[in-house]
Structures are given as structure tokens and as C-alpha cells.
């Protein structure tokens, strides 16, 4: 356990084992005293996720990469997917009878839209879920009576408003229960907060600046041998995602709509001729077909899976990433303009000119 100036060191070290809830509360009490200039927040995880250096890492979901490079093309598509989900959220809530009082603010403030989409796991956002409840974080760490889990403590600037923006620390902190409509139950049970970097943009100097490990003041491994961690206390697992949460139903609808809007198989029915020209002048053609939602076949052989798909019918554009199968590490982005239903043209990675024509 350390103060905030030792946060980078804490991320590199093993978690401190804790075998009881009461013991953890006592440790947090000490941390609160040692960091009295900050407010403590908590996060529980079943797994201690680490970066390539083996250090604990806490990126908002939109900046996570599964240890691959986060390219500008990939991040650009992720933000476009977020914008697509935001529009669907507004569209769905416009027809909801119990949302009128919150709709105007939802339309005007991106942090409110992003907070809802992140907390209900609709899509990746620039925000990280935290809580002010020790018990909620422990319940997430020990889901399904797991024998162990991880509990993290973060020191953040004091919250001054329901959406607090601290320009000195470049942190935005959103208190969910003050921005969510009352038909959203989950934030109340989870005492949820969303945090991110202020003035978020696709362009940044160093991605590690977006990692909340810089705010980490303690890392514990919860030991739950024979389910003894809780003692006389109780897990809140059964309350974390209440079944009668109407907002969860709304978000399930949005997830389904996103999948349907970005169904690339429907945009490429049958077989197509792919004509390409490399930056060095070389040319070629191949017959392609997209099957099973996102499988990319070349001359009847499965060669790529497609991900990061975003189809904008209003702007008449299609974007996606081709990812090689098995040991094939190739990745290539396509950015296409819809000329008509049978003809798309645009650019693939490395400035390769590419045209798809329906056969």
C-alpha cells in the first residue's frame, strides 16, 4: 500500500494477499488516511490484466488492444462505432415515455451517452468503470464464488459535481446515479462511477498516459478458500445486474441494432471481383466471398476474418479490418465508398487502391 506518488511501482509488484473482507476494509481505511487529498475508488476483477511489460494495466475499453498495436485506423473505427451506438441510444430513447426529462441533456452531453453505453457494456468507450463501494468491487472480483480475485484502489481528485472535470489532473469523473434516468437500476446497485481522461481525442502523444495505473495506490489479491472471505458479510453478486432493469432491455436492443447495421455479409451478397493496385504499381485481381457473417474467402479459401466493421449508409461508406487466419499475422484496413449496390472503391492499408465489383 502506498500513496499516489508510488502508483507506477505498485503496478509492477505482485498483489498483496487478503483473506477476509474485514481485513480488506481495515487496509482501505489506512489507505484513505494516507491519501487524504484524494477520494478513493475501487475496481474488482477476476483476472489481473497486464501489459507487455507484465505490469497491471487499466485502460478504458476503447484503448485496449490485447497486446497489439493500437493503430490510428483501428481507433478511428472504434470511435465511429461509439458514435453509431450513441445515435441508436438517442433514437431508442426518443420513443420512450419515461425519458422525456433526460433526453435533451442526453443529446447535448457526450459523457452521459458514453457512461450509459460503457456501464451497460454496449460498446467500447473512453471511460473506465469504478465504484465507491468496497463490497461491490469485491463481489465483482469473486463472481461465482471464485477462489480468488483482484481488488484495486485508485486515488482520484475529489468529486465536485455529477460530471466533475479536473483540468489539473486531466480527469473526468461521472457519478452514474446522478446522470442516469430512474429506470436504470444497475448504477444504483453498483454505486457506479465512470472515469476518463479529459478532452479525449483520437490523437494523443503517449497511450500510456491514458492508463489509470498512474492513479493506483493498492493492489490486493482476494483469497476465498472454502468461501471464507466474506465471513459474516455477504456478496452483492445477485444485485449487480438486476433482472428488472428496463434500461438493460433498451441496451440489448441497441446491441442487436449495431450488429444488424454492421452486417457486412449483407453488403457483399454472392461473389465479388476484388481488383487492387499496390503503391508500387503492381496490380492484381481475385474472387472474394463473405460468408458466416464475417469470414472473408479468396478463391473459395478462407483467408481472413473481418472485424472493426462500421457501415455508414448515410455517408455511403464501409470500413473494416481483415485479420489473417491462424499463423497468418496480416492485418489490413479497408476504407470504401459505396458507388452503388454492385460497386465499392477505396483504399486498403499501405495506400493500396482497391475496388470490389459484384459478379
Secondary structure, DSSP 8 states (H G I E B T S, - for coil): ---GGGHHHHHHS--EEE--HHHHHHHHHHHHHHTTTSEEEEEEESS--B-TTS-B--B-GGG--TTS---HHHHHHHHHHHHHHHHHHHHHHHT-TT-HHHHHHHHH-HHHHHHHHHHTTSS--S-EEEES-HHHHHHHHTGGG-SEEEEEEEEE----SSEEEETTTTEEEEEGGGTS-TT--HHHHHTEEEEEESS--S--S-GGGGBGGGGEEEEEEEE-GGG-SSTTS---HHHHT-TT-HHHHHHHHHHHHHHHHT-HHHHS-SEEEEEEE-TTS-EEEEEEEEETTTEEEETTEEEEEEEEEEEETTTTEEEEEEEESTT---EEEEEEEEEETTEEEEEEGGGEEEEEEE-
